[in-house]
Amino acid sequence: ATLQDLINRTYTIGMTYDNPNSKFVAGVGRLYLPWATSLDSIDGGYFARRLSSGVTAGIFAGSSPDPTSWSYNPDRRIGGAFVNFDGGSFDNLRYTSTSGMGLSMLKWNIDRPFVFFENGIFYKRYLSIYHSLQADSPSGNSQVAAPGAGISRSFLTVRVQPTTRLEFDLNHTYFRDVPTYDAQLVGTGLLDKYLFQGFSGGVRVQVLKDVWAYTLLGRSNRSGDAKPSWNQLYGVTVGRMPWIGMRTDVHYSKFDSSFGSGSYESISVSRNFNESLRWEVLGGRQSFVGPSTNDVSHFVTGTFEATLGPHYFVQTGYTWNRGVGQSYDQWLFTFGYRFDSRSKGK
C-alpha cells in the first residue's frame, strides 16, 4: 500500500444514534467504541443500553482497518462486550471507567481472548489522568510457543494544565508484543504514541499568540544495551501564520525501543477556506529499523478538497515517495455525493 492509501485508512466515518431521551445507543461504520477508544477503530458497529444513570453496557464487533493500530492485520476480526460507569460534571470533577472482554480472530480462526480496562479522572481543565490496559492469551504456532496469559499493553498519562498557555505530561507505556502497525507511517507523526517505551515527560507552551512549542523526552533501557538511550521529540505549531492564514507544524523525533529505532523530520502546511475548501501538504524524511524493516525514505503528499454545492464534493491528491522499500508517484481523484441534507436550511 502507498502512503496516501494508508493515511486514508486512518479516517473514521460512521452513523451513530445517541438520543438522551432513549436508553439505546448504537453506531455503524468505521469508528471507535466511544467508551474504549484504546481498542482502535473498527469497521463494524456497536450497540449499547443505558441500564441506569451513569451505567451503560453493550456489545461491539468488526474488523481492524487502521494501519496505525498496534496489532494491525487486515484479516483481524474482534468482538466483545463491555460495561461503562461515568459521572460528574465538565465544570468540576468527572470520571469514566470501562471494562470488558472480547475475542480476536485472524481469518475467523481464534487468535487470542482478551480483557480490557480504560479509566479516566478529570478535574476541569487543570488535571486529567487516563489509563488503558489489555491482557490476553495469544495462541502459539509452529515457530513461536504461546507466551501464556499476561498484560499485553498498558498506557498511562497524567496531564497538568496550570494555565491555558502551559501543559505538562507524564506518561508510561508498556507493550509485550512486537507491533504490526505499518512503519511507512512513522514520518507522519501518527505513530508517536507507540515510539516511546517506559517513562516519558513533556511540556507544551504557548510562546506567542497562535504559536506553540512542545517537547517529549523519555529514557529507554533495553536488555543487552550498554547504556540507556534517550527518546526525543520536538515540535513547533503555528495555528495561523500572519497574512497568509496557514497552519504549520514542524516535527522532529528520535526514538530507540525494543521493537524499533530511528528518527524522522516532517513539516505540514494546511489552510481551510470556510467549510468549502481545504488543502494540505505534508513532507518529510524517516529512518526506521525494526524486526523486519530497515528503511530510509523521503516523502511529500498533498491533498485538495472542495465542496460543490450542498451535496457534491471533489478531492484530489498527489504523493511522491522515494525509499529503500518503495519508490513511487501516486495521483488520486475522487468525485462524490453526500446524502446529508442539513445544509439546505442555511
C-alpha positions as CSV (number, residue, x, y, z in Angstrom):
1,A,0.0,0.0,0.0
2,T,1.1,3.6,-0.7
3,L,1.5,6.3,2.0
4,Q,-1.7,8.1,0.9
5,D,-3.6,4.8,0.9
6,L,-2.5,4.1,4.5
7,I,-3.4,7.7,5.6
8,N,-6.9,7.3,4.1
9,R,-7.5,4.2,6.2
10,T,-6.9,6.2,9.4
11,Y,-10.0,8.3,8.8
12,T,-13.3,7.5,10.6
13,I,-16.8,7.8,9.3
14,G,-20.0,6.4,10.6
15,M,-23.6,6.7,11.5
16,T,-24.5,6.9,15.2
17,Y,-27.6,7.1,17.3
18,D,-27.4,8.7,20.8
19,N,-30.7,10.2,22.0
20,P,-30.7,11.5,25.6
21,N,-34.4,10.5,25.8
22,S,-33.7,6.9,24.7
23,K,-32.0,4.1,26.6
24,F,-30.3,2.8,23.5
25,V,-27.0,3.9,21.8
26,A,-25.7,2.5,18.5
27,G,-23.2,3.1,15.8
28,V,-22.1,1.6,12.5
29,G,-19.3,2.4,10.1
30,R,-15.6,3.0,10.6
31,L,-15.5,4.3,14.1
32,Y,-14.2,4.0,17.7
33,L,-16.1,2.4,20.5
34,P,-16.8,5.6,22.4
35,W,-16.3,4.1,25.9
36,A,-13.0,2.4,25.0
37,T,-11.0,4.2,22.3
38,S,-7.9,2.2,23.2
39,L,-9.4,-0.7,21.1
40,D,-8.6,1.4,18.0
41,S,-11.1,1.9,15.2
42,I,-13.2,-0.9,13.7
43,D,-15.1,-1.5,10.5
44,G,-18.3,-2.7,12.1
45,G,-20.5,-1.4,14.9
46,Y,-21.7,-1.3,18.5
47,F,-25.0,-1.5,20.3
48,A,-25.4,-0.4,24.0
49,R,-28.2,0.2,26.5
50,R,-28.2,2.7,29.4
51,L,-29.0,0.5,32.4
52,S,-29.3,3.4,34.8
53,S,-27.9,6.9,35.2
54,G,-24.2,6.6,34.6
55,V,-24.2,2.9,33.7
56,T,-24.0,1.7,30.1
57,A,-23.5,-1.9,28.8
58,G,-23.2,-3.1,25.3
59,I,-21.5,-5.2,22.6
60,F,-19.3,-4.5,19.6
61,A,-17.8,-6.3,16.6
62,G,-15.9,-5.6,13.4
63,S,-12.6,-5.8,11.5
64,S,-9.4,-3.8,12.2
65,P,-8.7,-1.4,9.3
66,D,-6.5,1.1,10.9
67,P,-2.8,0.7,9.9
68,T,-1.8,2.8,13.0
69,S,-3.1,0.1,15.3
70,W,-0.6,-1.7,17.4
71,S,-1.9,-5.1,16.4
72,Y,-2.8,-4.2,12.8
73,N,-3.7,-7.0,10.5
74,P,-6.3,-6.6,7.6
75,D,-7.5,-10.2,8.4
76,R,-8.2,-9.4,12.1
77,R,-11.7,-9.5,13.5
78,I,-12.7,-8.6,17.0
79,G,-15.9,-8.7,19.0
80,G,-16.8,-8.4,22.7
81,A,-18.9,-6.9,25.4
82,F,-18.3,-4.0,27.9
83,V,-19.8,-2.1,30.8
84,N,-19.1,1.6,31.5
85,F,-19.6,3.8,34.6
86,D,-19.4,7.5,34.3
87,G,-20.4,10.5,36.4
88,G,-19.5,14.0,37.4
89,S,-19.5,17.3,35.5
90,F,-17.3,19.0,33.0
91,D,-17.4,22.1,35.2
92,N,-15.9,20.2,38.1
93,L,-14.7,16.6,38.7
94,R,-15.8,13.8,36.4
95,Y,-14.8,10.2,35.8
96,T,-15.3,7.3,33.4
97,S,-14.5,3.6,33.8
98,T,-14.9,0.9,31.2
99,S,-14.1,-2.8,31.5
100,G,-14.9,-5.6,29.1
101,M,-13.8,-8.8,27.4
102,G,-13.5,-9.9,23.8
103,L,-12.2,-12.3,21.2
104,S,-9.7,-11.6,18.5
105,M,-9.6,-13.7,15.3
106,L,-7.4,-14.0,12.3
107,K,-9.3,-15.2,9.2
108,W,-12.0,-16.4,11.5
109,N,-9.5,-18.6,13.5
110,I,-9.2,-17.8,17.2
111,D,-6.1,-15.7,17.8
112,R,-6.5,-14.5,21.4
113,P,-9.1,-13.9,24.0
114,F,-8.6,-10.6,25.8
115,V,-9.9,-8.4,28.6
116,F,-9.6,-4.6,28.6
117,F,-9.9,-1.7,31.1
118,E,-10.0,2.0,30.4
119,N,-10.3,4.6,33.2
120,G,-10.1,8.4,33.4
121,I,-10.4,11.1,36.1
122,F,-10.6,14.7,35.0
123,Y,-10.8,18.0,37.0
124,K,-11.9,20.9,34.9
125,R,-9.0,21.8,32.5
126,Y,-6.4,21.5,35.2
127,L,-5.8,17.8,35.6
128,S,-6.5,14.6,33.7
129,I,-5.4,11.1,34.5
130,Y,-6.0,8.4,31.9
131,H,-5.0,4.7,31.9
132,S,-5.8,1.8,29.5
133,L,-4.8,-1.8,29.8
134,Q,-5.3,-5.0,27.9
135,A,-4.4,-8.6,29.0
136,D,-4.7,-11.6,26.7
137,S,-3.5,-15.1,26.0
138,P,-2.2,-15.4,22.4
139,S,-2.2,-18.7,20.6
140,G,1.1,-20.2,19.5
141,N,2.3,-21.6,16.2
142,S,4.9,-23.9,14.8
143,Q,7.6,-21.2,15.2
144,V,6.6,-19.5,18.4
145,A,5.2,-21.1,21.5
146,A,2.2,-19.5,23.2
147,P,3.5,-17.0,25.8
148,G,0.6,-17.6,28.2
149,A,-1.8,-15.1,29.7
150,G,-0.5,-11.7,30.7
151,I,-0.6,-8.0,30.2
152,S,-0.1,-7.2,26.6
153,R,-0.2,-3.4,26.7
154,S,-0.6,-0.5,29.2
155,F,-0.7,3.2,28.7
156,L,-0.8,5.8,31.5
157,T,-0.8,9.6,31.0
158,V,-1.1,12.4,33.6
159,R,-1.7,15.9,32.2
160,V,-1.5,19.1,34.3
161,Q,-2.5,22.4,32.8
162,P,-2.0,25.2,35.4
163,T,-2.8,27.9,32.8
164,T,-4.2,28.0,29.3
165,R,-0.7,28.6,27.9
166,L,1.1,25.8,29.6
167,E,0.7,22.0,29.8
168,F,2.8,19.2,31.4
169,D,2.6,15.5,30.5
170,L,3.9,12.4,32.3
171,N,3.5,9.1,30.5
172,H,4.3,5.4,31.0
173,T,4.0,3.0,28.1
174,Y,4.4,-0.8,28.1
175,F,4.0,-3.3,25.3
176,R,4.7,-7.0,25.5
177,D,4.4,-7.9,21.8
178,V,6.2,-6.7,18.7
179,P,3.9,-4.2,16.9
180,T,2.4,-4.9,13.5
181,Y,1.5,-1.3,12.5
182,D,2.6,-0.1,9.1
183,A,6.1,1.5,9.6
184,Q,5.5,3.7,6.5
185,L,3.5,6.0,8.7
186,V,6.3,6.7,11.2
187,G,7.2,10.0,9.5
188,T,3.6,11.3,9.6
189,G,3.5,11.5,13.4
190,L,0.6,9.1,13.5
191,L,2.6,6.5,15.4
192,D,4.2,8.8,18.0
193,K,2.2,7.2,20.8
194,Y,4.0,3.9,20.2
195,L,7.6,5.1,19.7
196,F,8.4,5.8,23.3
197,Q,8.5,2.9,25.8
198,G,8.8,3.3,29.6
199,F,8.5,6.7,31.2
200,S,8.5,9.9,29.3
201,G,7.6,13.5,30.1
202,G,6.8,16.6,28.0
203,V,5.7,20.2,28.0
204,R,3.7,22.3,25.6
205,V,3.8,26.1,25.9
206,Q,2.3,28.9,24.0
207,V,5.2,31.2,23.3
208,L,3.3,33.7,21.2
209,K,-0.3,34.1,20.1
210,D,-1.1,31.1,17.9
211,V,2.5,29.7,18.3
212,W,3.0,26.6,20.4
213,A,6.3,24.8,21.2
214,Y,6.3,21.3,22.6
215,T,8.8,18.6,23.5
216,L,8.7,15.0,24.9
217,L,11.6,13.2,26.4
218,G,11.9,9.6,27.6
219,R,14.5,7.1,28.7
220,S,14.7,3.6,27.2
221,N,16.8,0.8,28.8
222,R,16.6,-2.4,26.9
223,S,18.2,-5.7,28.0
224,G,21.6,-6.0,26.3
225,D,22.1,-2.3,26.0
226,A,25.5,-0.9,27.3
227,K,23.7,2.2,28.5
228,P,20.2,3.7,28.4
229,S,19.1,5.8,25.4
230,W,17.1,8.9,25.3
231,N,14.0,9.2,23.2
232,Q,13.3,12.8,21.9
233,L,10.5,14.7,20.3
234,Y,10.5,18.4,19.5
235,G,8.0,20.5,17.5
236,V,6.6,23.9,16.8
237,T,3.0,24.6,15.7
238,V,1.8,27.9,14.3
239,G,-2.0,27.9,14.4
240,R,-2.4,30.8,11.9
241,M,0.5,32.4,10.1
242,P,0.2,36.2,9.6
243,W,-1.2,37.4,6.3
244,I,-1.5,34.0,4.7
245,G,-3.6,32.3,7.3
246,M,-1.9,28.9,7.0
247,R,-1.4,26.3,9.8
248,T,2.1,25.0,10.0
249,D,3.7,22.2,12.1
250,V,7.4,21.3,12.2
251,H,8.3,18.0,13.9
252,Y,11.4,16.1,14.8
253,S,11.7,12.8,16.7
254,K,14.4,10.3,17.6
255,F,13.5,7.0,19.3
256,D,15.0,3.7,20.4
257,S,12.9,1.0,21.8
258,S,12.8,-2.8,22.0
259,F,10.7,-3.0,18.7
260,G,12.4,-0.3,16.6
261,S,14.7,2.6,16.4
262,G,15.1,5.6,14.1
263,S,14.2,9.2,13.6
264,Y,12.1,11.4,11.4
265,E,11.6,15.1,10.4
266,S,8.4,16.4,8.9
267,I,6.6,19.6,8.1
268,S,2.9,20.1,7.3
269,V,1.2,23.2,5.9
270,S,-2.6,23.5,5.6
271,R,-5.4,26.0,5.2
272,N,-9.2,26.0,5.4
273,F,-11.3,28.4,3.5
274,N,-14.6,28.4,5.4
275,E,-16.1,24.9,5.2
276,S,-16.0,24.6,1.4
277,L,-12.3,24.4,0.6
278,R,-9.2,22.9,2.2
279,W,-5.7,21.9,1.2
280,E,-2.8,20.3,3.0
281,V,0.8,19.4,2.2
282,L,2.9,17.0,4.3
283,G,6.6,16.3,3.6
284,G,9.5,14.7,5.5
285,R,12.1,12.1,5.9
286,Q,12.1,9.0,8.1
287,S,14.6,6.3,9.1
288,F,13.2,3.2,10.8
289,V,14.9,0.0,11.8
290,G,12.6,-2.8,13.1
291,P,12.5,-6.5,13.4
292,S,11.6,-6.9,9.8
293,T,12.2,-3.4,8.4
294,N,15.2,-1.3,7.5
295,D,14.1,1.7,5.5
296,V,15.1,5.3,4.8
297,S,12.6,7.3,2.8
298,H,11.6,10.8,1.7
299,F,8.0,11.7,1.0
300,V,5.7,14.6,0.0
301,T,1.9,14.2,0.0
302,G,-0.7,16.8,-0.8
303,T,-4.5,16.8,-0.8
304,F,-7.1,19.3,-2.0
305,E,-10.8,19.1,-1.0
306,A,-13.6,21.3,-2.2
307,T,-17.4,21.3,-1.7
308,L,-19.5,21.8,-4.8
309,G,-23.0,22.9,-3.7
310,P,-25.0,21.3,-0.9
311,H,-24.2,17.7,-1.9
312,Y,-21.3,17.2,-4.3
313,F,-17.6,17.2,-3.4
314,V,-14.2,16.7,-5.1
315,Q,-10.9,15.5,-3.7
316,T,-7.6,15.3,-5.4
317,G,-4.1,14.5,-4.2
318,Y,-0.5,13.6,-5.1
319,T,2.1,11.5,-3.3
320,W,5.9,11.4,-4.0
321,N,7.9,8.7,-2.2
322,R,11.5,7.6,-2.5
323,G,12.9,5.0,-0.3
324,V,14.7,1.7,0.0
325,G,11.5,-0.3,0.3
326,Q,9.3,1.7,-2.1
327,S,9.7,4.4,-4.7
328,Y,6.6,5.7,-6.5
329,D,4.4,8.6,-7.6
330,Q,0.6,8.4,-7.0
331,W,-2.3,10.5,-8.1
332,L,-5.8,10.3,-6.7
333,F,-9.1,11.8,-7.7
334,T,-12.5,11.5,-6.0
335,F,-15.8,12.9,-7.0
336,G,-18.6,12.1,-4.6
337,Y,-22.2,12.8,-3.4
338,R,-23.1,13.5,0.2
339,F,-26.6,12.3,1.3
340,D,-26.5,14.8,4.3
341,S,-29.1,17.5,3.5
342,R,-28.6,19.6,6.6
343,S,-27.1,22.5,4.5
344,K,-30.5,23.0,2.8
345,G,-31.7,25.2,5.6
346,K,-28.7,27.5,5.6
